[in-house]
Amino acid sequence: MIAVDRAEPRAVVDLRGGTLVPRLIDRTHQHVRVALVAGGALLLPGDRVRLRVRVGADCHLELADIGGTVAYGSPAGVPESVAEWRTDIVVGAGGSLVWHGLPFVVADRAHVRRTTTLTLCGGDATALVRETLVLGRTGESGGRIGTRTSVTRAGTPVLVEQLDVAGAEPTPGILGTARVLDTVLAMGFPMAADPAAAETVVLALDSKDALVRWSGSAAHHSPLPRTRTF
């Protein structure tokens, strides 16, 4: 769990670790930087990971992943065991979250369910979250992953998305032959894609927020800009 609240002379920070361990990098009265490190081998078949993040009113949190994550597959001859990763984020009025996630790799024979809920408590709450999904390690086609993302702002749903992909079963119109899906969720942050960049799309939401996405063969080819830091 990660919870931050604005206070003088320094913000109040509550960090509680488990499978993921949050580490405080620095803080002022309203700006906090936290690193996320693995508390053990991640992500093994059957694992259950839950991360709760709360950003208080008028407080600003920057999260940094230390190393990407590999979802490992079940051994040959053993039935697939589903691993689950759930992230629940609440951003208070006037608060903001910036999270530059590093690649999440789904190895052969891995089966993962990822759920992300983002609650913005007011029209001036903002969030900038990057997620990079990679099907397979080098030489692999990749396993299965189902992701569900839901975002609400001031009690009103602004985005609900369900995406299911499997490396061995390419689906036309979703990833096709691409291995990488790079996404930036820009809630309250202006984001625009390079119109010259192939396979890049911007989904403009009615809430004036945006989802920017690129698909391709390798994460380092993505033209999406780095999520900003404070």
Secondary structure by P-SEA (a helix, b strand, c coil): cbbbbbbccccbbbbbbccbbbbbccccccbbbbbbbbcccccccbbbbbbbbbbcccbbbbbbbcbbbbbccccccccbbbbbbbbbbbbccccbbbbbccbbbbcccbbbbbbbbbbbccccbbbbbbbbbbcccccccbbbbbbbbbbbccccccbbbbbbbbcccccccccccccbbbbbbcccbbbbcccccccbbbbbcccccccccccccccccccccccccc
